[in-house]
Protein backbone atom coordinates (compact mmCIF):
# COMPACT_ATOMS: atom_id res chain seq x y z
CA UNK A 1 0.00 0.00 0.00
CA UNK A 2 2.83 2.39 0.84
CA UNK A 3 4.45 1.71 -2.53
CA UNK A 4 1.27 2.72 -4.34
CA UNK A 5 1.02 5.98 -2.40
CA UNK A 6 4.67 6.86 -2.95
CA UNK A 7 4.45 6.05 -6.66
CA UNK A 8 1.32 8.18 -7.03
CA UNK A 9 2.98 11.11 -5.28
CA UNK A 10 6.09 10.85 -7.43
CA UNK A 11 4.10 10.67 -10.63
CA UNK A 12 1.89 13.59 -9.69
CA UNK A 13 4.97 15.64 -8.79
CA UNK A 14 6.59 14.85 -12.11
CA UNK A 15 3.44 15.72 -14.01
CA UNK A 16 3.06 19.09 -12.32
CA UNK A 17 6.69 20.08 -12.91
CA UNK A 18 6.44 19.57 -16.67
CA UNK A 19 3.67 22.16 -17.02
CA UNK A 20 5.18 25.51 -18.14
CA UNK A 21 2.43 27.49 -16.41
CA UNK A 22 3.25 25.86 -13.08
CA UNK A 23 6.96 26.54 -13.52
CA UNK A 24 6.30 30.18 -14.41
CA UNK A 25 4.01 30.60 -11.41
CA UNK A 26 6.55 29.05 -9.04
CA UNK A 27 9.29 31.24 -10.44
CA UNK A 28 7.13 34.34 -10.02
CA UNK A 29 6.31 33.38 -6.42
CA UNK A 30 9.98 32.82 -5.59
CA UNK A 31 10.92 36.17 -7.13
CA UNK A 32 8.21 37.99 -5.18
CA UNK A 33 9.37 36.31 -1.96
CA UNK A 34 12.96 37.41 -2.56
CA UNK A 35 11.83 40.96 -3.36
CA UNK A 36 9.79 41.13 -0.15
CA UNK A 37 12.76 39.90 1.91
CA UNK A 38 15.06 42.43 0.24
CA UNK A 39 12.62 45.28 0.95
CA UNK A 40 12.33 44.26 4.60
CA UNK A 41 16.10 44.03 4.97
CA UNK A 42 16.47 47.45 3.33
CA UNK A 43 14.01 48.96 5.81
CA UNK A 44 15.95 47.42 8.68
CA UNK A 45 19.26 48.75 7.38
CA UNK A 46 17.80 52.27 7.09
CA UNK A 47 16.37 52.24 10.64
CA UNK A 48 17.58 54.90 13.11
CA UNK A 49 17.92 52.21 15.82
CA UNK A 50 21.43 50.69 15.80
CA UNK A 51 20.22 47.35 17.17
CA UNK A 52 17.78 46.96 14.28
CA UNK A 53 20.46 47.95 11.77
CA UNK A 54 22.82 45.35 13.27
CA UNK A 55 20.19 42.61 13.08
CA UNK A 56 19.35 43.71 9.52
CA UNK A 57 23.01 43.40 8.56
CA UNK A 58 23.12 39.84 9.96
CA UNK A 59 19.97 38.90 8.06
CA UNK A 60 21.28 40.52 4.87
CA UNK A 61 24.49 38.51 5.11
CA UNK A 62 22.52 35.26 5.46
CA UNK A 63 20.19 36.29 2.64
CA UNK A 64 23.06 37.00 0.26
CA UNK A 65 25.03 33.86 1.09
CA UNK A 66 22.19 31.32 1.32
CA UNK A 67 22.77 28.38 -1.01
CA UNK A 68 20.66 28.00 -4.12
CA UNK A 69 17.78 25.58 -3.68
CA UNK A 70 17.35 22.84 -6.21
CA UNK A 71 14.53 20.48 -6.94
CA UNK A 72 11.92 20.25 -4.17
CA UNK A 73 13.67 23.00 -2.15
CA UNK A 74 16.70 20.92 -1.15
RAHU-V456762 format. One record per pair of residues at least 6 apart in sequence whose C-alpha atoms are under 6 Angstrom apart, sorted by the first residue. I is the first residue (numbers start at 1). J is the second residue. Records with the same first field share a line. If there is no record, write none. Layout:
I = J + J
This chain:
41 = 56
44 = 52 + 53 + 56
45 = 53 + 56
